[in-house]
Amino acid sequence: MHHLGTDDARRIGPYSLLVRQRAVGGNDVFTARTDAGRLVTVTVVRRELAADPGFRDRFRAAVEAARTLSGAFLVPVVDADTDAPVPWMATEFAAGLPLRQAVDRHGPLSEPALRVLADGLGRALAVLHAAGTVHGEVSPDSVLLTMEGPRISALGIVGATGSPAPALTDDMADLGSTVLFAASGGEPDTGALPVSLRDVIGGCLYPDPPDRPTAQQLVDHLRRQNLPALEGSWLPRAVTADMAAAAAAAGSAPARSGAQGGQDSPPDLLLPPPVIAADRGVSRRKLLIGLAGGAAVLGGSAAAVAFSGDSPTTAGGRAGGPGATARPAAPSGVPSSSAPSASPSSTNEPEAILLSGPDAVTAWSRTAKHAPTCLEATDKVVMVVTNTGTSFLDTATGKTAFSGFDTANDYGTGSFRYPTAYADGVFYLLCDTPKATNLLAAFDAVSGKLKWATKMADSGPGGGTHTALYTSHYVAAAGSTVYVCGTVRVLDGKFSVKDPTVGYIRAFDAATGRGLWRVTGTDINNVLVPPTGSRLLATSAVPGGKAGRVQMVDAGRKGARGWKVSVQDSRFYFNSGWPMTCHAAGMFLFAGGTGDMLFAVDPATGSEKWHRLFQSKSGDRVRIGAPFPSLDGATVYVGVGSDLVALATADGTLRWVARLEGAGDTGLSNLFNVSLGMGGRSAQCSADTVFATDSAKTLWAIDASTGRARWRYRDPGQPDAGFRWTVGGDRVFVASHLTMTAIAAHAR
């Protein structure tokens, strides 16, 4: 804190600047006083920002909007001059200490204080976001710790005046980074987060923006945990002593919040729910850079991917090992980039087809009151789920097919979550209602009636006096059984980044919703449920680069473990949610070796049927994405950077390679999202068409027999995070903001 002496003391507007507190977004923040003696906080806009064309108009509009906002954790705007030579803004004075100063002086905050911090910031952002405002400046410098909780200004100058403006999801990433700073003391280590906050803050830091919770979702989930409220002060005594000293230095009354009398006091602050963790990044920017770097390794030389295969091994062979077969002596020929063609190359394998197609012609579009969070469709009905309810639309017209329900899903689909499924005439949904949480519901897809809804416990005994929290990520159905898969967190106060993830499988009767059996373990992180049969495929991985495992789980024996295979490079197999393996033509298929081999094995024995090695002619390492099958199981598709490869399921014979050109949304090579190994349903099939999204936010419809593009779909107005979509019959359904669009597979 810098006191302004006689040489540099000055006024701005009607205020005398007393003390420079800090800088936020490059703008200086001062404690100031009116002539009547009232204290305020004044932010002075830096000159280069004020000189930016259009800044003053944006600033003026933002100030007017901010004057109407109020909340327990927001500091109100009381005055501003947007036309002054040096623009400024005044907010109510709040006696407190910047978070960065508190942590730098006294170290990381305790778990109770971190929960208050996360909850308070979530509530503040929820108010701003509900008004359509992005803060853009949530950081250790802008967050003020007061006796009544954390507070931020009702107007973040960067968020209000930035061009282009940041997104709401950027605020959530900044919230996550800020809480991580408070937990770690500034070190980039998510292991410093207590168990109770590790998953929810990890969710804020997901590299894929749609996977981040909204502010209201974060607050709602904290409330639903229903844990005891804090008693006494939420801050350490040393921090409150510094707050009192700072208030005295500014000439204020004893330390207290700046809230005016009559305002609602902050509500109770609760423990956040577990959310599946993302990569161990420390900020949104670093996570994105890390992801882009990995993608470059995967697809930076995608124009020179070669393939090799071997004849089926003997029945006793076992897949997965890095030395299953020797690498071929020579790769296949380099395909031509000047003349896209499906004709065989010099090694009798087809050349890559450069994707190019006309814009799609939509069948219909409908606008709703709430943005869809997840979709599931048949050839007749599409189920649309939002954060307020569930509706059913006729796939041919987009009109309402059945009456809706109040079953909602806040988080929806994402890289690690897929809360909907369809099988044998029934939609399944992981959902909440206004009166109950963590439900599994089943809807008749023909009549639209609710068949049953089962309450799944959020928590259970974790051993001794500890509590185990169950988080559901994925639902699937096969035959007479519905399966829910997710993770278990034991709240015992102990946590290490070296701890493996504990997953679970819960089985329910598809006709009644009655629970059948449950298994947990560190060997069932990611689970594949085939459409037929009783054998499931579970994958797992542990931190530290150790070998992972692919393992059969026998549902007919209530989750008993069967054969298992060690996988050398298994970094993505710890992800719960959408399966990263597939089932086709009576075989399990998964990535093995060092991530560059696709194995096909017998589900009953694990014996290898065939495998195929993927290589880059440039010498760069290749890592394949999650395989996915055609509807008839005759073809399996694999994303490899900018390539989508079609293989015959029977023996791994290469059928075609479709290739992307140009740059993706990040400016790096355009990649198929299914190649990134991040999970999520980023590629799907109809009877004769493959649908896949890329990193340029384009949806491609590709002829399954030739690998050529039928059409491409782009939505210039789509969210920054991209749109949600699903396939039903011969149509694809896209949800972008409030708009639902249907496109026929052959539309052009």
Protein Blocks (a to p, Z undefined) as FASTA:
>chain_A
ZZddfklgccehjbdcfbdfbdeehiacdddddfkopacddddddfklmmpghklmmmmm
mmmmmmmgccfkbccdfbdcfkbmbacddddddddddfklmmmmnopadfklmmmmmmmm
mmmmmmmmmnopafklacfklpccdfkbccddfbdfklmmgccdddfklmmmmmmmmmmm
mmnoopacfklpcfklmmmmmmmmpmblklpccfklmmmmmmmnopacdehjfbdfklmm
mmmmmmmmnopacdddfbdehiacddddddddddddddfbfbfklmmmmmmmmmmmmmmm
mmmcccdddddddfkbcehiaklpacdfbdcddddfklgcfbdcfkopacdddddddddd
dfbdcddfbdcfbdcddfkbccdddfkbccdddfklopafbdcdfbdcfklpafkbcfbd
ceehiacdddddfkbghiaddddfklopafbdcdddfbdceehjbccddddfbdcdehjb
ccddddddddehpacfkbccddddddddfknopafbdcddjklmbacddfbdjbdcdddd
dehhiacddddddfkngopacdddddfblmlmmpgcjdfbdceehiacddehjopaccdd
dfklopafbdcddddfklpacddddddddfkopaccddehjaccdddfknopafbdcdde
hjdfkopacddfklnongpjfbccdfkbccdddfkopacdddfknopafbdcddfkbcfk
bpadddehjbccddehjbccdddfkbZZ
